[in-house]
Amino acid sequence: MIKRTLLLLPCCLIGVASAADGEVFAGHLQPVFAESCVKCHGEKGKVKGKVNLLELGGEEELLAKPDLLADLIEALEYEDMPPEDEELLAPEVRREMIGHLEGLLARSVASGVGLPETPLRRMNRFQYSNAVRDLFDLKVEVFSLPERMLREYGAYFQPAQGTMPSKLKAGSRPLGKSQLIEPRLEGVAPFPQDLRAEHGYDNQADHLSLSPLLLESFLKLSRSIVESPDFNAKNCGIWREFFEPPKAGVGSEKEVRGRLERFLRLAFRGPVEEELLGRYTVHVLEGLERGKGFTECMKMVASATLASPRFLYLYEEAEADAGMVPVNDFELASRLSFFLWGSLPDRPLLALAAGGKLRDPGVLEGQVDRMMDDVRMKRFCDSFPAQWLQLDRIISSRPDPERYPEFYFSKYRASMHMMLEPLLLFETVFVEDRSILELIDSDFSYRSAFLEKWYRSDPKQVPTPPVEIPYERVVVKDRREGGVLTTAAVMTMTSNATRTQPITRGAWVATVIFNDPPEPPPADVPPLPEATVEEAKEMTLRERFEDHRKRPDCAGCHVHIDPLGFALENYGPTGAWRDEYENGRKVDSSGVLFRKHTFTNIVEFKDAILSEKDRFARGFAGHLLAYALGRGLGAADAAALDRIVRVTEGEGFKMRAVMKQIVLSDPFLHKSHALKPKSNP
């Protein structure tokens, strides 16, 4: 998401320039700066938000800083500036400034400044596994992956039906070794997991390097796949058409070439150059001449394909002209398939690309609909929501066993049941094409018997199958529940062993719900110390934080984060509701959201978020777009996000409409090569 550092600034700022720099700048913007901005951003060495206005020479320098322009526009639109201790701008002044700033941003982006470069990125291991399985049409897994958190039993995920079952069975891969037992290729081990980027995803290009050691592991991995005893005619769907010796003309160059052309076209996601196809063909023919069997030779070339950069990397052709240009049809097919399926384009996509038809808006929308009805969308639901919600954090959550013994039962933990609830909710919103607003506040959820009792604060253990855990769709009548925000999973993973962590929770809400991650705290700020015996008896957590946030360099962040975290304070360290602390003091969850929505409890907090539904929708669309493109977003993406919100609002922000508009957006349909700032924009 575009980083809005100016949300922390105490005034509205644009830049400092003389009247000669432009009529808009001198006549409309500069008077406001002089009145309320420079005193905090340049005068007397005061530089808040790391922005010194006195260093900006004028309009040209501002045009060269599109990210700054985008930050300013968002901060003014959302009335995050000026700060609480300053007088707000008159509505007409604020609207006028936004209009002028949007004009400057449009000029800046049109000139090519700040265009994000289309990255070259390697497949992560989740995508690699999917791609290998699809390439060979395998009936078993390549290897088991704990990052696919929700294991499905009974094939309940059927998006074409448009409804989720009332009862289903699921399991948690990372929290149960037995969940990783599934049909897979014997003797094939995965390469190391690609870590999730900070405030991002595990498919981000700048995190997906290829070291010599990893390259060697890919070579070994490719051989282990084709040499696995389970890699055979029973489990490999293309065995007959690719590996099985033909009845006649075993050594025929035409036969080998034809098989390889179809195979490599799918593996490399597009046309295969004659010279490259010739090299692969010669490799097979030379093996046959040396007396090797046909199947063995085809396995050798299949292994080489899996280790090829053409397979491992998602790359797009460079253009002679710098700037933003449309992706070609084959590049669009890959973008589409890796976004929705985390894998290779299938043959229908490649056929449309070959005919130059995929970019046609009607055809493209039809393909998006087709793909979203396919069971392979389970891969999107296996990857995006868990990372969006940062659910990997619950794996290491360990509440104090003495205070919360009910969290632990047998050799399992309650977190096994907790982590699946928000994932099943997300799947339902997608499959049933519900509004993304139900991720904030829903009237249903999926819960195991154990989890349902957990929410009722019933410590009695419920016998639970260790593998196939039954979940049932339940009606949520109490709005203190419902949505992902107040699930036990989120509440537990944002607490420590003994208490809740309002700042951690607030940062989670800012990052996940509004896609506006806060800056990291200063290195010399110590964490809140655990309460003394006297403090535990007398003080609330809010009172203990008062001294902690008095530092001037911390106050700017806390004024935004604290209301988000304390709004959830009625949920204890394991997600159970509480009205009082252990010392008998009443929990205070009141606050003000975005300086204009006062709330006293979690229901009012949800209402406040929903009253800012455009802001949530924009943040969610930003998460999706960053995931789809494999890169962070910048100022050049801002207009696309605004358009996605405008278009989907009329459709009630339905999940599939939002995802379709991601595909139809300019950043998704175009690639770019960044330009250096021009001297005369």
BAPA-757219 format. One line per field, with one value per residue (C-alpha): residue number from 1; z, x, y. Coordinates in Angstrom, 1 decimal, always signed. Layout:
<rs>
seq = c(NUM,...)
Z = c(Z,...)
X = c(X,...)
Y = c(Y,...)
</rs>
This chain:
<rs>
seq = c(1,2,3,4,5,6,7,8,9,10,11,12,13,14,15,16,17,18,19,20,21,22,23,24,25,26,27,28,29,30,31,32,33,34,35,36,37,38,39,40,41,42,43,44,45,46,47,48,49,50,51,52,53,54,55,56,57,58,59,60,61,62,63,64,65,66,67,68,69,70,71,72,73,74,75,76,77,78,79,80,81,82,83,84,85,86,87,88,89,90,91,92,93,94,95,96,97,98,99,100,101,102,103,104,105,106,107,108,109,110,111,112,113,114,115,116,117,118,119,120,121,122,123,124,125,126,127,128,129,130,131,132,133,134,135,136,137,138,139,140,141,142,143,144,145,146,147,148,149,150,151,152,153,154,155,156,157,158,159,160,161,162,163,164,165,166,167,168,169,170,171,172,173,174,175,176,177,178,179,180,181,182,183,184,185,186,187,188,189,190,191,192,193,194,195,196,197,198,199,200,201,202,203,204,205,206,207,208,209,210,211,212,213,214,215,216,217,218,219,220,221,222,223,224,225,226,227,228,229,230,231,232,233,234,235,236,237,238,239,240,241,242,243,244,245,246,247,248,249,250,251,252,253,254,255,256,257,258,259,260,261,262,263,264,265,266,267,268,269,270,271,272,273,274,275,276,277,278,279,280,281,282,283,284,285,286,287,288,289,290,291,292,293,294,295,296,297,298,299,300,301,302,303,304,305,306,307,308,309,310,311,312,313,314,315,316,317,318,319,320,321,322,323,324,325,326,327,328,329,330,331,332,333,334,335,336,337,338,339,340,341,342,343,344,345,346,347,348,349,350,351,352,353,354,355,356,357,358,359,360,361,362,363,364,365,366,367,368,369,370,371,372,373,374,375,376,377,378,379,380,381,382,383,384,385,386,387,388,389,390,391,392,393,394,395,396,397,398,399,400,401,402,403,404,405,406,407,408,409,410,411,412,413,414,415,416,417,418,419,420,421,422,423,424,425,426,427,428,429,430,431,432,433,434,435,436,437,438,439,440,441,442,443,444,445,446,447,448,449,450,451,452,453,454,455,456,457,458,459,460,461,462,463,464,465,466,467,468,469,470,471,472,473,474,475,476,477,478,479,480,481,482,483,484,485,486,487,488,489,490,491,492,493,494,495,496,497,498,499,500,501,502,503,504,505,506,507,508,509,510,511,512,513,514,515,516,517,518,519,520,521,522,523,524,525,526,527,528,529,530,531,532,533,534,535,536,537,538,539,540,541,542,543,544,545,546,547,548,549,550,551,552,553,554,555,556,557,558,559,560,561,562,563,564,565,566,567,568,569,570,571,572,573,574,575,576,577,578,579,580,581,582,583,584,585,586,587,588,589,590,591,592,593,594,595,596,597,598,599,600,601,602,603,604,605,606,607,608,609,610,611,612,613,614,615,616,617,618,619,620,621,622,623,624,625,626,627,628,629,630,631,632,633,634,635,636,637,638,639,640,641,642,643,644,645,646,647,648,649,650,651,652,653,654,655,656,657,658,659,660,661,662,663,664,665,666,667,668,669,670,671,672,673,674,675,676,677,678,679,680,681)
Z = c(+0.0,-0.6,+2.6,+4.1,+6.3,+6.5,+8.6,+11.5,+10.6,+12.6,+9.7,+6.1,+3.9,+0.2,-0.4,-0.4,-3.6,-4.9,-6.9,-10.0,-9.8,-10.9,-10.5,-8.6,-6.3,-5.5,-5.6,-3.9,-2.1,-0.7,+1.5,+3.4,+3.8,+5.2,+7.7,+9.2,+7.8,+7.6,+11.4,+11.9,+8.8,+8.4,+10.6,+13.5,+12.4,+13.1,+10.7,+11.5,+9.5,+7.9,+5.6,+5.4,+3.4,+3.3,+1.1,-1.5,-4.2,-5.8,-8.0,-10.1,-7.1,-5.9,-9.3,-8.9,-5.7,-6.7,-3.5,-1.4,-3.5,-3.1,+0.7,+0.9,-1.1,+1.1,+4.3,+3.3,+1.9,+5.2,+7.3,+9.0,+8.7,+10.4,+13.8,+16.7,+18.3,+15.1,+13.6,+10.8,+7.3,+6.0,+3.8,+0.7,+1.2,+1.8,-1.4,-3.4,-2.2,-3.0,-6.5,-7.2,-5.7,-7.8,-10.9,-9.9,-9.3,-12.7,-14.3,-12.4,-13.2,-16.9,-17.2,-16.2,-12.7,-10.1,-12.3,-10.6,-12.5,-13.4,-11.4,-12.4,-9.8,-9.0,-8.2,-4.5,-3.4,-3.1,-6.8,-7.8,-6.3,-8.0,-11.3,-11.3,-10.4,-13.2,-15.8,-15.3,-14.3,-11.1,-9.0,-5.9,-4.1,-5.1,-1.4,+1.6,+2.6,+6.1,+4.8,+3.2,+6.6,+6.0,+4.9,+3.2,+3.8,+1.6,-1.3,+0.2,-1.8,-4.9,-6.1,-9.2,-6.9,-5.2,-1.7,+1.2,+3.0,+6.5,+7.8,+6.7,+7.9,+8.0,+9.6,+10.4,+8.6,+10.6,+14.0,+13.4,+12.0,+11.0,+8.8,+6.6,+5.8,+2.3,-1.0,-2.4,-4.4,-2.4,-2.0,-2.9,-0.3,-0.6,-0.8,+2.1,+2.6,+1.2,+4.0,+4.0,+3.4,+6.2,+5.6,+2.5,+1.0,+0.2,-3.6,-3.5,-6.1,-4.0,-1.5,-4.1,-4.9,-6.4,-4.7,-6.1,-3.2,-4.1,-7.8,-6.9,-4.8,-7.8,-9.9,-7.3,-6.8,-10.5,-10.6,-7.5,-8.9,-12.2,-10.4,-7.6,-7.6,-7.5,-10.7,-12.9,-15.3,-12.4,-10.9,-13.9,-16.2,-19.2,-19.0,-22.1,-24.3,-23.1,-21.4,-22.8,-25.9,-29.1,-30.8,-33.9,-34.7,-31.3,-32.5,-34.8,-34.6,-35.6,-32.7,-30.1,-31.4,-31.3,-27.8,-26.5,-28.2,-26.4,-23.1,-23.2,-24.4,-21.2,-19.0,-20.4,-20.7,-24.3,-27.7,-27.7,-30.0,-32.7,-31.5,-27.9,-29.1,-31.2,-28.3,-26.2,-29.2,-29.8,-26.2,-26.3,-29.7,-28.5,-25.5,-27.6,-29.8,-26.7,-26.0,-23.3,-23.2,-24.5,-21.1,-19.4,-22.1,-21.7,-17.9,-18.4,-20.5,-18.1,-15.3,-17.3,-17.9,-14.2,-13.5,-16.3,-15.6,-18.2,-15.8,-12.5,-13.2,-14.0,-16.5,-19.0,-22.2,-21.9,-24.3,-26.4,-25.1,-21.4,-19.5,-19.1,-21.9,-22.2,-21.3,-24.2,-24.2,-22.9,-20.1,-19.2,-19.1,-16.6,-14.5,-14.4,-13.6,-10.9,-9.2,-9.1,-9.2,-8.1,-11.1,-14.9,-17.4,-18.6,-22.3,-22.8,-21.5,-23.7,-26.7,-26.3,-25.8,-29.0,-30.9,-29.5,-27.9,-24.2,-23.8,-25.2,-22.1,-22.7,-23.2,-20.2,-17.9,-19.1,-18.3,-14.8,-14.2,-15.5,-13.3,-10.2,-10.6,-10.8,-7.8,-8.3,-6.6,-3.4,-4.0,-3.8,-0.6,+0.7,+0.2,+0.3,+3.3,+5.8,+4.7,+4.7,+8.2,+9.3,+10.8,+10.8,+14.1,+15.9,+15.4,+18.0,+20.4,+23.8,+26.5,+30.1,+30.9,+34.5,+33.7,+30.7,+31.2,+29.1,+26.0,+26.1,+25.7,+25.2,+23.0,+21.0,+21.4,+21.0,+18.3,+16.0,+16.1,+16.2,+13.1,+10.8,+11.6,+9.8,+6.8,+6.5,+6.7,+3.9,+1.8,+2.3,+1.3,-1.9,-2.8,-2.1,-3.6,-0.5,+0.3,+1.6,+4.4,+5.9,+6.7,+9.3,+10.5,+9.6,+10.9,+10.5,+11.1,+11.1,+14.4,+15.8,+19.0,+21.0,+19.5,+20.1,+23.8,+23.9,+22.9,+25.6,+28.2,+28.9,+29.9,+29.6,+27.0,+24.0,+22.5,+19.1,+16.3,+15.9,+12.1,+10.4,+12.7,+12.2,+11.6,+11.5,+10.1,+13.0,+13.2,+14.9,+16.7,+19.0,+17.0,+19.5,+17.3,+13.6,+11.0,+11.2,+13.5,+16.7,+16.1,+18.9,+16.4,+16.0,+19.6,+20.8,+18.3,+19.2,+22.9,+24.9,+27.3,+30.2,+28.8,+25.8,+23.8,+22.6,+20.6,+18.8,+18.1,+17.0,+14.6,+13.3,+12.6,+10.9,+8.7,+7.9,+7.9,+6.6,+4.9,+6.6,+8.6,+11.2,+11.3,+13.6,+17.0,+17.8,+18.7,+22.2,+23.3,+25.7,+25.7,+28.3,+31.4,+33.1,+35.9,+39.5,+42.1,+43.1,+39.6,+38.8,+41.8,+41.1,+37.5,+34.1,+31.1,+29.6,+32.7,+32.5,+28.9,+29.7,+30.7,+27.9,+25.2,+26.6,+24.6,+21.8,+19.2,+20.1,+20.6,+16.8,+16.3,+19.4,+18.7,+15.6,+16.9,+20.5,+19.7,+17.3,+19.9,+23.0,+21.0,+21.3,+25.0,+26.0,+24.5,+26.8,+25.8,+24.4,+22.8,+25.6,+26.4,+29.6,+31.2,+34.0,+34.5,+37.1,+39.6,+39.2,+37.3,+34.3,+30.8,+28.9,+25.1,+24.1,+21.6,+18.5,+15.0,+12.5,+14.7,+13.9,+14.9,+18.7,+20.0,+23.4,+22.6,+19.9,+18.1,+17.8,+16.6,+13.9,+12.9,+12.7,+10.4,+8.2,+8.0,+6.5,+4.1,+1.2,+3.2,+4.1,+0.5,-0.8,+1.7,+0.9,-2.8,-2.2,-0.5,-3.4,-6.0,-4.2,-4.0,-7.7,-9.0,-6.6,-5.7,-3.3,-4.5,-5.2,-6.2,-9.8,-8.4,-6.5,-9.3,-10.0,-6.3,-6.4,-9.5,-8.0,-5.0,-7.2,-9.5,-6.9,-4.4,-6.7,-6.5,-2.7,-2.7,-3.5,-3.3,-6.9,-8.3,-6.3,-7.6,-11.2,-11.0,-9.9,-13.1,-15.2,-13.5,-15.4,-13.1,-13.8,-17.6,-18.0,-17.3,-17.0,-16.8,-14.4,-15.8,-14.2,-13.1,-16.0,-15.5,-17.1,-16.4)
X = c(+0.0,+1.1,+2.8,+1.1,+3.9,+2.2,-0.6,+1.8,+2.5,+0.9,-0.1,-1.1,+1.9,+2.6,+5.9,+7.4,+7.8,+7.8,+4.9,+6.9,+6.7,+3.1,-0.3,-1.8,+1.1,+1.4,-2.3,-3.9,-1.4,+1.3,-0.8,-2.0,+1.5,+2.8,+0.0,+0.1,+2.8,+6.3,+6.5,+6.5,+8.4,+11.6,+11.5,+14.0,+15.3,+11.9,+11.4,+8.4,+7.7,+11.1,+9.9,+11.7,+9.6,+12.3,+14.3,+11.6,+12.5,+9.1,+6.6,+9.1,+10.5,+7.1,+6.2,+9.3,+7.9,+4.7,+4.6,+4.6,+1.7,-0.2,+0.4,-0.9,-4.0,-4.9,-4.2,-6.4,-9.2,-9.3,-8.9,-5.8,-4.3,-4.0,-3.5,-6.0,-4.4,-4.7,-7.8,-9.2,-9.2,-12.5,-14.2,-14.0,-10.3,-9.6,-11.6,-9.7,-6.4,-7.2,-8.2,-5.0,-2.9,-4.6,-3.8,-0.2,-0.1,-1.7,+1.0,+3.8,+2.6,+2.0,+5.5,+6.8,+8.1,+7.6,+6.3,+7.0,+9.3,+7.7,+9.8,+11.4,+10.4,+11.0,+8.2,+7.9,+7.6,+3.8,+3.6,+6.3,+4.4,+1.2,+3.0,+4.6,+1.3,-0.5,+2.3,+2.2,-1.4,-0.4,-3.0,-0.9,+0.8,+4.4,+5.2,+3.2,+3.3,+2.5,+1.9,-1.2,-2.8,-6.3,-6.6,-9.8,-11.5,-14.3,-13.8,-16.3,-14.7,-16.9,-17.0,-19.0,-21.9,-21.9,-22.5,-20.6,-22.0,-23.5,-21.1,-17.6,-14.4,-11.0,-7.6,-4.7,-1.5,+1.1,-0.4,-0.7,+1.9,-0.9,-2.4,+0.7,+0.1,-1.4,-0.7,+2.4,+5.5,+7.8,+11.4,+10.6,+11.4,+10.5,+13.1,+13.0,+9.9,+9.9,+9.2,+6.4,+7.6,+7.1,+3.6,+3.5,+3.3,+5.6,+5.4,+7.1,+9.8,+12.4,+12.3,+12.6,+16.3,+18.0,+21.3,+23.8,+22.8,+19.1,+19.8,+21.5,+18.6,+16.3,+18.4,+18.3,+14.6,+13.7,+15.5,+13.8,+10.4,+10.7,+12.6,+10.1,+8.5,+5.1,+5.8,+4.2,+1.3,-1.2,-0.4,+0.8,-2.0,+0.2,+2.1,+0.5,+0.9,+4.4,+6.4,+4.9,+6.8,+4.9,+3.8,+5.7,+8.5,+10.1,+13.1,+11.2,+12.3,+8.8,+7.3,+9.7,+9.5,+5.7,+5.5,+8.1,+6.5,+3.2,+4.9,+7.3,+4.6,+2.7,+5.8,+7.2,+3.8,+4.0,+5.5,+8.8,+11.6,+12.7,+16.3,+15.3,+12.9,+15.6,+18.1,+15.6,+14.8,+18.4,+18.9,+16.3,+17.4,+21.0,+19.9,+18.0,+21.0,+23.0,+20.6,+18.5,+14.8,+12.2,+10.6,+14.0,+15.0,+11.7,+12.1,+15.6,+14.2,+11.3,+13.8,+15.8,+12.6,+11.8,+15.2,+15.1,+14.9,+12.2,+10.1,+11.3,+10.9,+7.9,+9.4,+8.1,+9.7,+11.4,+10.2,+12.2,+10.2,+10.4,+7.2,+4.0,+3.0,+0.4,+1.5,+1.2,-1.5,+0.9,+2.1,-1.5,-2.3,+0.6,-0.4,-3.9,-3.1,-0.5,-2.8,-5.9,-4.4,-0.9,+0.2,+0.7,-1.9,-4.0,-4.4,-7.6,-5.8,-2.8,-5.0,-6.8,-3.4,-2.1,-5.1,-4.5,-8.0,-7.3,-6.9,-10.4,-12.4,-15.3,-13.1,-10.9,-13.9,-15.3,-12.0,-11.9,-15.4,-14.3,-11.2,-13.0,-15.5,-12.7,-11.7,-8.1,-9.3,-8.7,-5.0,-5.8,-7.8,-4.8,-2.4,-3.8,-6.1,-3.7,-1.0,-3.3,-4.5,-0.9,-2.2,+1.3,+1.7,-0.7,+1.5,+3.9,+1.2,+1.6,-0.6,+0.6,-0.4,-1.0,-3.4,-5.0,-4.8,-8.0,-6.0,-4.1,-5.9,-4.3,-1.2,-3.0,-3.7,-6.9,-5.1,-5.6,-9.3,-9.0,-6.9,-9.4,-12.4,-11.3,-10.0,-13.4,-15.1,-13.0,-13.6,-17.4,-17.3,-15.5,-17.5,-20.8,-19.6,-20.5,-19.5,-15.9,-17.6,-18.7,-15.0,-15.5,-19.0,-20.8,-23.9,-22.4,-19.2,-17.8,-16.9,-15.9,-17.8,-14.6,-14.4,-18.1,-17.7,-14.6,-16.6,-19.2,-16.3,-17.1,-13.7,-15.1,-13.1,-14.9,-13.7,-12.3,-10.9,-7.2,-7.3,-10.7,-12.2,-15.9,-16.9,-20.5,-21.9,-23.4,-25.6,-23.9,-26.5,-24.1,-22.2,-19.4,-18.6,-18.6,-16.0,-12.3,-11.6,-12.8,-11.9,-10.1,-7.3,-6.6,-7.0,-4.7,-1.9,-1.8,-1.4,+1.6,+1.7,+0.0,-1.9,-3.3,-1.1,-3.2,-0.4,+0.2,-3.5,-3.7,-0.8,-2.5,-5.7,-3.9,-1.9,-4.5,-7.8,-6.7,-3.4,-1.6,+1.2,+2.7,+6.4,+8.5,+9.1,+12.3,+15.1,+15.6,+11.9,+11.7,+8.6,+6.0,+7.3,+5.1,+3.0,+4.3,+2.1,+0.8,+0.1,-1.7,-4.0,-4.7,-4.3,-5.9,-3.7,-4.8,-3.5,-0.2,+0.3,-0.2,+3.5,+4.7,+3.3,+4.3,+7.5,+7.1,+8.6,+6.0,+2.9,+2.3,+2.0,+0.1,-2.6,-3.5,-2.7,-4.0,-7.7,-7.6,-6.0,-8.0,-11.2,-10.5,-9.6,-12.7,-11.2,-8.7,-5.4,-7.1,-10.1,-12.6,-14.9,-14.3,-16.0,-13.4,-9.7,-8.6,-8.3,-12.0,-11.4,-13.8,-12.4,-12.5,-12.7,-13.8,-12.1,-12.3,-11.7,-10.1,-10.9,-14.6,-16.2,-16.6,-17.2,-17.7,-17.6,-16.7,-20.1,-19.8,-16.2,-17.3,-20.0,-17.3,-15.2,-18.2,-18.9,-15.5,-16.2,-14.4,-11.3,-11.4,-12.2,-9.3,-7.0,-8.2,-7.9,-4.3,-3.5,-5.0,-3.1,+0.2,-0.3,-1.4,+1.6,+4.3,+5.5,+4.8,+2.5,+3.3,+1.8,+1.2,-1.2,-3.3,-5.7,-6.3,-7.3,-9.6,-11.3,-11.7,-13.5,-15.8,-16.7,-17.3,-19.2,-22.2,-22.0,-21.9,-18.1,-18.7,-15.6,-15.5,-16.3,-13.3,-11.0,-12.2,-11.5,-8.0,-7.5,-9.0,-6.9,-4.2,-1.3,-2.4,-2.8,+0.4,+4.2,+6.6,+10.2,+10.9,+12.0,+14.3,+12.7,+12.5,+14.0,+11.0,+7.9)
Y = c(+0.0,+3.6,+4.6,+7.6,+8.9,+12.3,+10.9,+11.5,+15.1,+17.9,+20.1,+20.2,+20.6,+20.8,+22.6,+26.0,+28.0,+31.5,+33.0,+32.6,+28.8,+28.7,+30.3,+27.3,+27.0,+30.7,+31.6,+28.6,+26.4,+28.6,+30.8,+27.7,+26.4,+29.7,+29.9,+26.4,+24.2,+25.5,+26.1,+22.3,+21.3,+23.4,+26.5,+26.5,+23.1,+21.4,+18.5,+16.3,+13.2,+13.5,+16.2,+19.6,+22.0,+24.6,+22.2,+22.0,+24.6,+24.8,+23.1,+21.2,+19.5,+18.6,+17.2,+15.0,+13.5,+11.7,+9.6,+12.7,+14.1,+10.9,+10.9,+14.5,+13.8,+10.8,+12.6,+15.5,+13.3,+11.4,+14.6,+13.2,+16.6,+19.1,+17.2,+17.3,+20.3,+22.4,+24.0,+22.0,+23.4,+24.8,+22.1,+24.3,+24.9,+21.2,+20.3,+22.9,+21.8,+18.1,+19.1,+21.0,+18.2,+15.6,+17.7,+17.9,+14.1,+13.4,+15.6,+13.8,+10.3,+11.2,+12.5,+9.0,+10.0,+7.4,+4.6,+1.3,-1.0,-4.4,-6.8,-10.1,-12.6,-16.2,-18.6,-19.2,-22.8,-22.6,-21.5,-24.0,-26.9,-25.8,-25.3,-28.7,-30.4,-28.6,-29.2,-32.9,-33.1,-34.9,-36.7,-36.3,-33.4,-32.7,-32.1,-31.1,-27.4,-26.2,-22.6,-24.0,-23.6,-24.9,-28.5,-29.4,-32.8,-34.0,-31.4,-28.9,-26.0,-25.8,-22.2,-22.9,-23.9,-20.5,-21.8,-23.3,-26.4,-26.0,-28.6,-29.5,-31.0,-29.2,-29.3,-27.1,-28.1,-26.1,-27.1,-30.8,-33.2,-35.6,-32.9,-33.2,-36.8,-36.9,-38.6,-37.1,-38.0,-40.2,-39.0,-35.3,-32.7,-29.0,-26.2,-23.7,-21.7,-18.2,-15.8,-13.2,-9.7,-7.2,-5.8,-7.9,-11.4,-14.3,-13.6,-10.2,-9.9,-8.2,-11.2,-14.0,-14.2,-17.2,-18.0,-20.6,-22.9,-22.6,-23.1,-26.3,-27.4,-26.7,-29.0,-31.8,-31.2,-31.5,-34.9,-36.2,-35.3,-37.3,-40.2,-40.6,-44.1,-42.3,-40.4,-42.9,-43.6,-43.8,-40.4,-38.4,-37.3,-36.5,-39.8,-41.3,-38.2,-37.3,-40.1,-43.3,-44.6,-44.2,-47.4,-46.5,-44.1,-44.1,-42.2,-39.9,-36.3,-35.2,-37.2,-35.9,-32.4,-32.4,-33.6,-31.2,-28.2,-28.8,-29.5,-26.5,-24.1,-24.8,-24.9,-21.6,-20.0,-19.0,-19.7,-21.6,-20.3,-22.7,-22.6,-23.5,-26.2,-27.6,-27.9,-29.8,-32.1,-32.8,-33.7,-36.4,-37.7,-38.0,-39.9,-42.4,-42.8,-43.8,-46.5,-44.9,-45.6,-43.2,-42.6,-42.0,-39.5,-37.6,-37.6,-36.0,-33.2,-32.7,-32.4,-29.8,-27.9,-27.7,-26.2,-23.7,-20.0,-19.9,-22.1,-20.7,-17.0,-14.9,-12.5,-10.0,-8.8,-5.4,-2.8,-0.4,+2.6,+3.4,+4.2,+2.3,+0.0,-2.8,-6.3,-8.7,-11.5,-14.2,-12.0,-11.2,-14.9,-15.5,-12.5,-13.8,-17.4,-16.7,-14.2,-16.4,-19.9,-19.5,-21.5,-21.7,-20.5,-23.4,-24.3,-22.2,-19.1,-19.8,-20.4,-17.1,-15.4,-17.0,-15.6,-12.1,-12.2,-12.3,-8.5,-7.9,-6.7,-9.0,-12.0,-11.1,-10.8,-14.1,-15.8,-14.2,-15.6,-19.0,-19.1,-18.0,-20.8,-23.3,-25.4,-24.2,-21.0,-22.9,-22.1,-18.3,-19.0,-21.1,-18.3,-14.7,-14.6,-16.3,-13.8,-10.8,-11.6,-12.5,-15.8,-17.2,-15.4,-17.7,-20.6,-19.3,-18.0,-19.7,-18.2,-18.9,-22.5,-21.6,-18.7,-20.3,-24.1,-24.5,-23.3,-26.6,-29.9,-33.3,-32.6,-29.9,-26.2,-24.2,-22.2,-25.2,-24.6,-20.8,-20.3,-22.0,-19.8,-16.6,-18.7,-20.4,-17.1,-15.7,-18.7,-18.3,-14.6,-15.6,-18.7,-17.0,-13.7,-11.7,-8.2,-7.8,-5.7,-9.0,-9.5,-6.7,-7.7,-10.9,-12.6,-16.1,-18.0,-21.5,-23.1,-26.4,-27.6,-26.8,-23.2,-22.5,-23.4,-21.3,-18.2,-19.1,-19.2,-22.8,-24.4,-27.9,-29.8,-31.2,-34.5,-33.5,-35.6,-34.9,-34.7,-34.1,-31.5,-30.9,-27.3,-26.1,-22.9,-20.9,-17.8,-14.9,-12.8,-10.9,-8.3,-8.5,-11.6,-12.0,-10.9,-11.5,-8.6,-10.1,-13.8,-15.6,-16.2,-12.5,-11.7,-14.5,-13.8,-10.1,-10.9,-12.1,-15.0,-13.1,-10.0,-8.3,-5.9,-2.9,-1.4,-4.7,-5.0,-1.4,-1.9,-5.1,-3.2,-0.3,-2.7,-5.3,-3.5,-0.1,-1.1,+1.8,+0.1,+2.4,+3.2,+1.0,+2.4,+4.2,+1.8,+3.3,+2.9,+0.0,-2.3,-1.8,-3.6,-6.2,-4.8,-4.9,-6.5,-3.1,-2.0,-5.2,-4.6,-0.9,+0.1,-0.7,-1.4,+2.0,+3.8,+2.0,+3.0,+6.7,+7.3,+5.0,+7.3,+10.6,+10.8,+13.4,+11.0,+8.4,+10.5,+10.9,+7.2,+6.4,+8.9,+6.8,+3.3,+3.4,+3.8,+0.9,-1.4,-0.4,-0.8,-4.6,-4.5,-6.4,-9.5,-11.2,-12.7,-15.8,-14.0,-14.6,-11.7,-9.8,-6.8,-6.4,-7.0,-9.5,-6.6,-5.7,-2.5,-2.0,-2.4,+0.8,+0.2,+3.7,+5.9,+8.0,+6.6,+9.0,+12.0,+11.9,+8.6,+8.3,+4.8,+3.3,-0.4,-2.9,-2.7,+1.0,+0.5,-1.8,+0.7,+3.4,+1.2,+0.5,+4.2,+4.4,+1.5,+3.3,+3.5,-0.2,-1.2,+0.8,-0.8,-4.3,-3.6,-2.4,-5.7,-7.6,-5.5,-5.9,-9.7,-9.8,-7.9,-9.2,-5.8,-2.9,-0.1,+3.5,+6.8,+5.6,+3.0,+5.4,+6.3,+2.6,+2.0,+5.0,+3.6,+0.2,+1.6,+3.8,+0.9,-1.8,+0.4,+0.3,-3.5,-3.5,-4.2,-7.9,-10.0,-11.1,-7.7,-6.3,-9.1,-8.6,-4.9,-5.7,-7.6,-4.8,-2.1,-0.2,-1.5,-5.1,-4.6,-2.6,-2.9,-0.1,+0.9,+3.7,+7.1,+9.5,+12.8,+15.3,+18.7,+20.4,+18.4)
</rs>
